[in-house]
Amino acid sequence: MDMEHPRPSAWRKVMKVGDVGLDVEAWRYVLWRDGYDLSGAGDAFDTSVHNATVAWQKARALKGDGIVGDVTRASINAAPIARLPVVFDPQAIPYFEAANWSRSVPAQPKHVIVLHCMEVPESSTSAEWCASYFAGKKGPAPQASAHYTVDDDSIICCVPPERIAWHAPGANGNGIGIEHAGYARQSRAQWLDDYSLRMLNLSAELTAWLCRRFEIPMQFVVADHLKRGGRGITTHAEVSKAFGKSTHLDPGPFFPLGDYLRLLIEASTRQARWLALDSRNG
């Protein structure tokens, strides 16, 4: 570490969000040196530092709590650990029920998967926050819901995928809504940073499983095709254009659809291999 930064022995016992000081500046330098993007500069342990810390820790098989203590400091200069991809397990997705969805309507055929963004900051608890919002735990429950919320390390189910959530008027009945952390105003670079790539990979695993379960083709569907009953992957923006029942344009013009579809195909191939292996071992 550069001499201008405090040595680890001079750092406080624990650093976390809200802390300020030379030791935080030193930790920011470690993250920057190891390739993590941070907002701004200086000596503040802000949200971007927390998110980068979580990613840095997980890359080294640490707890991933975003808190810099003895174990994290001892891992400075440790190389990231290569790990085998985790097998996607839909049964492991926690269910946190939204307050408002069409409970009285039975299961429906699903033709499209609608991609949304939450309009909340990217963090390791964004999926949990959004699920709590739909459930009415953050105040009055909105007249809206989605089937799933996703951040960089979590997927939460808020409405069973075969039922009707209130996420994209015009495609509520035959669509499955997936909310992603972030903002529609994000640039392409922001959608492809370390945090977002982890989230998009996780979302692609979910979407690949949904496509297989509901026999939805892995292709992008624009507004004109939606109006003609097209099946595939779409966005809230395309649904708004197609049916004129909403003004929402998420996940925004710079959402990396091509990259997402590539991740989706990779996830589908990976899941198919695991299924084939399971069937042989069964």
Secondary structure, 3 states (H helix, E strand, C coil): CCCCCCCHHHCCCCECCCCECHHHHHHHHHHHHCCCCCCCCCCECCHHHHHHHHHHHHHCCCCCCCCECHHHHHCCCCCCCCCCCCCCCHHHCCECCCCCECCCCCCCCCCEEEEEECCECCCCCHHHHHHHHHHCCCCCCCCCCCCEEECCCCEEECCCCCCCECCCCCCCCCEEEEEECECCCCCHHHHCCHHHHHHHHHHHHHHHHHHHHHCCCCCECCHHHHHCCCCEEEEHHHHHHHHCCCCCCCCCCCCCHHHHHHHHHHHHHHHHHHHHHHHHHC
